Amino acid sequence: MGCLLACTEGIAKSIEIMMPGAWVLHAAKLLNANSKVDVGIHLTLTSEWEAMKWRPLTRAKSLVDENGHFLPLLLPRSGDERPCLAEADWSIDDITQELRAQIAHGVALLQNVSHVSSHMIGHFNDFDPRIGEIVSELCHEFNLADDALGHGLARIDGYPKFPRNTQVRTEAFAQSFANLPVGTHIFIDHPAVMSAELEAIGHKGYQEVAIDRTTCLETLTSAKLKAAAEEHGVELISYQDL
């Protein structure tokens, strides 16, 4: 719901859906009723939260832990001892079948799918070039664009991670518009509406998920930020526009 508000009332132009998530049917209902919103399938091979987990859509035994959930990480992180897929005995066949299932499910449910992207990594090609090739082949098969972020777009932060304050974030983002060089850029974040479910999400090192993501929504929908985009001649486009 937060993502939808960021598009309909703010500066966001694309929304991405993780097909193993529990609320995909609700997401499809909301998005199919808003046909002007660009939609992507956020290909998922990990499950990072502590209290909420995702399972693969297929019987991908080499991709899951002892409880049948995706592992928390793709690649090892310094100071993070959680299991990662890179150090597991994963199967390329399992990954191929799972990514195909996620794309097929998304195309069947969602009316305005234009592209795919990769969860927790710029592009799965950075995890293993073979997976990058698989994604490319699946996009060709399903007539979808491959992730623009993985094909050289400059990513802008918009605002620093801290402090998680709407006023500070809005001013920082407006300033980033003022300093933006000519070219095509991408901004990615996770706007959300406050809820008990959102407040229950987190993992070690990232417990302030709710305040982070609700201030993101407040920033993206702020009148000041929309005015800054117009003032500095920033053209807001979606993946589909690319």
C-alpha positions, -999 to +999 in steps of 0.1 A: +000+000+000+029+023+008+044+017-026+011+024-043+008+057-025+043+066-034+033+062-071-002+077-070+005+106-046+043+110-049+073+109-072+077+071-076+069+055-109+075+018-106+065-009-080+081-043-077+066-074-063+084-103-046+064-133-058+071-157-028+056-130-005+024-138+014+005-107+001+010-111-036-027-116-043-036-084-024-008-066-043-022-078-076-057-066-067-044-031-058-021-028-088-045-042-114-069-015-103-042+011-110-033+004-146-010+034-150+014+021-124+044+003-138+051-031-122+082-053-120+089-088-106+116-086-079+132-120-083+139-135-049+163-161-036+168-150+000+147-143+031+164-118+054+139-110+081+140-128+115+103-132+122+089-135+087+102-159+061+096-167+024+097-201+008+104-208-028+075-214-052+091-247-063+107-276-046+141-260-046+158-281-019+192-267-026+181-231-019+165-235+015+174-241+052+163-269+074+128-252+078+123-249+040+129-211+039+153-192+017+186-184+033+190-148+047+218-137+025+231-142-011+267-133-004+287-132+028+288-099+046+315-086+070+303-090+106+272-109+095+272-146+105+239-155+089+239-182+063+243-172+027+234-189-006+269-184-020+283-208+006+255-234+001+255-263-023+230-247-046+218-261-079+216-241-111+186-262-121+168-253-088+175-216-094+163-218-130+130-235-121+124-211-092+131-179-112+109-192-141+081-200-116+083-165-101+081-148-134+053-170-147+033-164-115+038-126-118+028-124-154-003-144-147-014-123-117-003-088-127-015-069-157+012-043-162+045-062-157+073-046-177+105-058-162+123-080-136+150-071-110+171-089-084+165-089-046+194-080-024+219-076-053+222-052-082+218-081-106+220-118-103+248-117-129+269-103-100+262-135-080+270-158-109+271-150-146+252-182-154+222-169-134+225-136-153+222-155-185+192-174-172+174-141-162+182-127-196+167-157-214+136-157-192+130-120-199+133-127-236+108-156-233+083-136-213+089-103-232+101-084-202+129-060-198+159-071-178+168-050-147+178-015-156+199-012-125+220-041-137+226-024-170+245+007-160+220+032-147+236+055-121+220+050-087+213+080-065+208+077-027+184+106-025+191+109+012+215+094+038+203+064+059+205+085+091+188+103+106+155+087+098+136+119+098+111+131+071+122+167+071+159+159+069+153+133+041+131+156+021+156+185+022+184+161+013+165+146-016+155+181-029+192+191-028+201+159-047+178+170-074+195+204-075+229+187-080+218+159-104+239+157-135+224+153-170+215+116-176+193+088-166+194+078-129+176+054-106+164+057-070+153+027-051+137+025-016+109+008+003+080+032+012+055+017+036+024+025+056+027+019+093+012-013+106+017-040+133+032-063+106+057-036+095+067-030+131+074-067+136+099-069+107+136-066+112+169-084+117+202-078+136+216-045+125+183-032+110+156-030+137+142+004+128+125-009+096+091+007+104+104+042+110+128+039+080+101+029+056+073+052+068+096+082+066+105+071+031+069+072+021+064+106+037+094+119+018+084+106-016+049+120-012+060+154+002+049+185-017+083+200-013+100+171-031+076+172-060+081+209-063+119+204-063+116+179-091+097+204-112+119+233-103+151+215-114+136+199-146+137+164-133+117+141-156+102+113-136+101+080-156+094+044-150+111+012-161+085+010-188+094+044-201+130+032-206 
